[in-house]
């Protein structure tokens, strides 16, 4: 078998684990109303089965910049596959919410390893001529899976128990495990410096404090204290990470303004990408009285559109440069979110589908091209740091998106007036306003980024 074919199969194996991990991440979103009743927990508590998953992914990704230099990717992938299988079995069998949460945390370990492995294989083993195409493939996985998740979950729940969501993913996990062990091969560079455990601990505590604070917005004054604590812990992380004998993350890459703007773009794109598949199914069920099946299917057409556009977006960047697809994507992303907000009084499942198609088109034109463009702005030796840092940002953005989207709806349901549907409508409005504002900031960051890149190119 040719080397390029083996590389493609290696990327496919890592990509499959990433896909089912992220699919599983959001497929449970449509079951929130069911889980609220089954486990006798409020919505603000049930949402932690997604938030805790994403936080675990973020924490594990914090170790990958070091581990990918020390351990062959095939062994990390093996650990990821076994963790996913174990977590699925726990979630499918449990009748206890704490055990359900534990199973989700174990599953998060898998995605935390598989996503950086996929990008590391792409950035180190794919030729520059095919970089845009393969990052488009990766972008399709990361963007298609979370949007497809609610559809998958809705179909399963309408036909059987929510527990089947986990059982059906096990065969795919086994395929990924076998493929990874057969085809994933890479050379480790080695790392003489010790792993920076204090930095990881501070980063983990900071992220947890921030996410927990966001989940308490409007319900407890403790949220502001936790936000302050998170800011202090993150400042300590930066200090320790910079002055320690080793670096958990190479934050020096963020000295470049273009990298910072790209990180901001990447963060807000993913925040909306993960927040929307939480907000829309919950909004559809509570405010529009839609079934679990309909609330999941609402996101399917946009997901399919994104899957079609992702590889095209990569090829477009290869031919015309990154500016055109990113700018076009940013404009469509803003337009779609604004349509949700402006048309909310008229929203039906069909109108949501139309708005979501526009949002997904913009997202998929922009998302993978953002990290691909950033990898060209740093020295090749720092590409792994871009990979690790941006993957952590991506997962943390997802955690923030889930926490904010559910917190705003939960806040309206608790403090608003009228029926549950009317209060959920107001909560949805809060979400749509937030998403529109973030989309505007995203477009401005894209515009400023390429303005700076063009200035730098002229000077050189």
N, C-alpha and C positions, 0 to 999 in steps of 0.2 A: 504494500500500500504506500502511495506517495506521502511525503512528509506533510504537504498541505492538507491532504485528506485527513491525516491523523490529527493535525492541529484543529481542523474544523470539527471533528468528532469529539475532541477534548473540550472545545468551547461549547459544543452542543450538550455534553454531559453536565458541565458546570452550569450552563444556562438552563437546563431542565430542572435542576435542583433549585436554582434561583426562581424559576417560574412557578413551580408548585409551592415554594415557600411563600412567595408574595401573593399568589392566588389564595392560599390558605389564610393569609394575613387579613384579607378583606372579605372573604366568602362568608365569614361568620357575622358580618355587619347586619345582614338582613334578618338575622335570628335574634337581634337584641330584644325586640318585644316579647319573643317566646322565652328567652333566657331570663328576662325580668320576672316572668311568672313562674318559671320552673325552679329557679334558684332563690326566689323571693328576695331579690336585690334591686335597688333603684338603678335607673339608667346610668347615672354618674359612676356607679360601682361596676356595672357590667362592662362598660367601655374599656375597663382596664385589661380585659382579655386581649384587646388589640393594642392598647398603649403599652402594656408590660412586654408584649411580644416585640414591639418596635424598639423599646428601650433596651431589651436584651440584644437585639440585632446591633444597635448602636454601640453597646459596650463591647461586644465581641469584635466588631469591626475596628475598635480602638487597638486591638492586639495584632491585627493582620499585617500592618506595615512591618512589624518586627518578625512575626512568625513566618511570613512568606520569604524572608531572607534566611530563615533558620531551618525550616521544615519543608520537604517537598510537597507540592500542592496536592498530589494524589492522596497523601495521608490526611491532610486537612479536609479534603473532600470526603474521605471515608468517615471521618468523625462527624462531619456535617450530615451525611446520609443516615448514619445510625441514630444521631440525635433526633432527626426529623421523624424517623420510623417510631422511635420510643415515645416521642411527644404525641404523635397521632394516636397511638394505642391508648395512652393515658386519657386523652381528651374524649375518645370514642366510648370508653368504658365507665368514666367517672359519673357519679351522681352528686358530687360535692363541688361547690364553687372554688374553694381553695385548691383542690386537686386539678380542676380545670385550668386554673391560673398557672399552676406549676407545669402542667403539660404544655401550655402555650409558651412559657418561658424556655422550656427545653427545645421546643420547635424553633424558637428564635435563634438559638445557637447555630442551627443549620444555615439559615439565610445569612447570618452574620459572617459565616465563612465563605459560602458559595458565591456571593455577589463579588467580593474582591478577587476571588480566584478567577472568575470569569473575565473581569476586566484586566487582571494581571496577564492572563494568557493572551488576550487581545493586544494589549499594549507592548508585549515583549516578543510575541511569536507571529504577528501578522505584519505583512509588508505595508509600507506607508501608502501605497496605491490602493489598498483595500481597507485602510483604517476606517474611513468614513462608512463604508458598507457594513463592517463588522460592529462598529460602535452603534450603527443604526439597528443592527440585530439585537444588540444588548439593550439599547434604548426601548426597542419594541417589547422585550421581555419585561423590563422594569415598569413600563407604562401600561402595557396591555393587561398584564396579570392583575394589578389592583383594580382596574376598571372591570375586568371580566369576573373577578371574584364574586361580587354581589349577584351577578346573573347565574353563575354556577351554584351559589348558595341558595338562591331563590328557587331554581329548578329542583334541586335536591329536596329542599324543605317542602315544596308543594307535592312531591311524589312520595317522600318517606321522612324518616326522622333526621333532625339536624346532625345526629351522630354519624350518618352515612357520609357526610362531607369529608370526614377524616379517613374513613375506610377506603373510599374510592381513590385517594391519593397515594396509597401504599404501593400499588404496582409501579407507578411512575417513579417513586423514590427508589425502588429496586433496580429499575432500568438505569437510572442516573448513577446509582452506586456501582453497578457492573461496568458501565461505560467509562466512568471515571477511573476505575482501577486498571482498565485495559489501555486507555488512550492518554490520560493526563500524564505528561512528562515535562519536567522543567528543571533547570539548574538553579540551585540556591547559591546566593552570593556569600552567605555567611555574615555573621554580625558578632564582632568581638565584645561590643558593649553589652552590659546586662540589661534585662528588660526593666523599664521604668515603671515599676508597680505603684509608687506613690502618686505619680502623675495620673495613672489610670484610675486610681481610687478617687482622687479629687475630681477628675472629669466625670466619673460615674455619679458621684454625689451631687455635683452641680447640675447635671442633666436631670436627675431624678427630682431634685428640689424644684427646678423650673417647671417640669411637666406636672408634678403634683400641684404646684401653685396654680397653673393654668386650669387644671381640672376643678379647682375650688372657686374660680372666679364668680363673684356675685353671691356666693353662699357662705363664705367665711372670711373674716379679716386676716386669718392666718395666711391667706394667699400672698399678700404683700410682703409679709415677713419671709415667706419661703422664696419669693422672687429675689429679695435682697440677699438671702443666704446663698441662693444659686449664683448670683452675680459675684459675691465675695469668693465662693469656692472656685468659680471659673477663673477669677483673677489669680488666685493662689495656684491653680493648675498651670496657667501661662508662666508664672514666675518659676515654679518648680521644674516644669518641662524645659524651660530655656536654660536654667542654671545647673541642671542635673548632669551626671556623667553620660547619660544617654537620653534620647528624645523619643517620647511616645509618638509624637507627631512633629514633623518638620514644619513649624509655623513660619519659618523664614520665607516660604513660598508666597505668603500673604503680604509681603513687603511690596509686591507689585500691585498697583491699583487695579490693573486689568484682571488679575487673579481674584482679587477681593470682589470686584463687580460680577465676575463669573460665578463666584461662590454664592453671592446674594441672589443672582438669577436662578441658579440651580436649587437653592433652598426654597424660594417662594414658589417655583414651578412644582416642586414635589410636595410642598405643604398643601397646595390646592389639589394636586393630583390624588393625594391620600385622603384629604379632608372631605372632598366632594363625594366619593363613594360611600362615606359614612353619612354625610348630611342628607343626600338625596334619597336613599332608601328609607331612612328614619322619617324624613319629611313626607315622603309619599305615603307611608303607612299611617302616620298620625294625622297629617293635615289633609291629604287627598283620599284617605280611606282605601288606599290601594292594597292589594294582597302582597304577600312576600314574593310571589312569582313575578307580578307586574313590577314591583319596586326594584327587583333585580334586573329584569329584562330592559328596563328603561335605559340602563347603561350599556347594553350590548351593541347597538349600532355605532355609538361613538367609539367603543373599544375596537370594533372591527375596522373602523376608519383609521384609528391610530395605528393598528397593526399593518395596514396597507401603506400608510404614509412613512413609517419609520425607516424602512430600507431606502425608500425614495429620497427621504430627507438626507440620509448619508451620502447617497450618490450625487444629490444636488450640491452638497457641500464640497464633494470631491471635484466637481466640474466648475462651480461658480464661486467657491469660497464660502466661509461660514457666515458672513454678514447677511446675505440675502435670505437663507432659510430661517435664521434666528430672528431677524427683524419681522419678516412675514409671520412667523410663528407667534411672536410677541403681540402683534396687532390682532391676530385671530383669537388668541388667548384672552385678551382684554375684551374684545367684542362679545365673545360667548358668555363671559361672566357678567358683563353689563346687561346682556339680554335677559339673563336669569333674574336679575334684580328689577329691571324696568318692567318686565312682563309678568312679574309674580302674581298680580291680581288675576291674570288670565291663564296662569299655568295649568296645564293638563299633562298627563304622561307623554303625550305626543309632542307638545311644545318643549318639554324638558329634554326629550330625545334630540330635537333640532339644536337646542342650545348646547347640549353635551357634545354633539358632533363637531360643532365649531370650536369648542374648547379643546377637544381631543386633537383636532387637526393642528391647532396652534401649539399645543403642548408637544406633540410628537415631532413637529418641525424644529423645535427649540431644544428639547431636553438632552438627548444624546449628543447633539452637536455642541452643546455648551461645554461638557467635559472633554470632548474630543478637541475642541478649539483650545481649551485651557492646557491640554497636554502638549500643545505646540508652542506655548508661551513660556515654558520652563525648560531647563536643561534636562537632557534625557535621564540623567541619574536621579532626578527629582520626580519623574513620572509616577513612580510607585507611591510617593508622598501625596501627589495629586489624587491618585486612585483612592488611597486610604482616607484622606481628609474629606473628599467629596462624597464618598460612600457613607461616612459617618454623618455628614451634613444631610444627606438624603434621608437617612433613617430617622435622625433627630427631627427633621422637618415633618416626616410622617407622624411622629409622636405628637408634635405640636399641633398638626392639623387635626388629628383625631380628638385630642383633648379640647381644643378650642371649639371645634364643630359641635361636639356633644355637650360641652359646658354651656354654650350659648343657647342651644335648644332646651337643655335641662333647666337653665335659669329662667327662660320664658315660661316653661311649663309650670315651674314652682311659684313664680312671682306674678305672672300675667293674669289677666282677667278673661272671663268667658269660658267656653268649652275647651276641652283638651285639644281639639282640632284648631280652634282659634289661637290658643296659646302656642301651639306647635308652628302655626303659620308665622307668628311674630318671631319665634326662634329661628325659623328658616330665613326670614328677612335679615336678621342679624348676621347669619352666615353668608348670605349673598352679598351684603355690604362689605364684609371682611374680604371675601374672595375677590371682589371687584377692585378694592383698594390695593390689594397685594398684586393683582395683575397689572395695574397701572405702574406700580413701582418696578415691577419686573421689566416692562417695556422700556422705561426710562433707564434702567441699569444696562440693558442691552445696547441702547443708543449711545450712552456715555462710554461703554466699554470699547465699541468699535471706533468711536471718535478718538479715544486715546491710542488705540492700536495704529490707526492711520497716521496720527501725529508722530508716533515712535518710528514707523516705517519711513516717513519722510526725512526724519532726522538721521536715520541710518543710511 
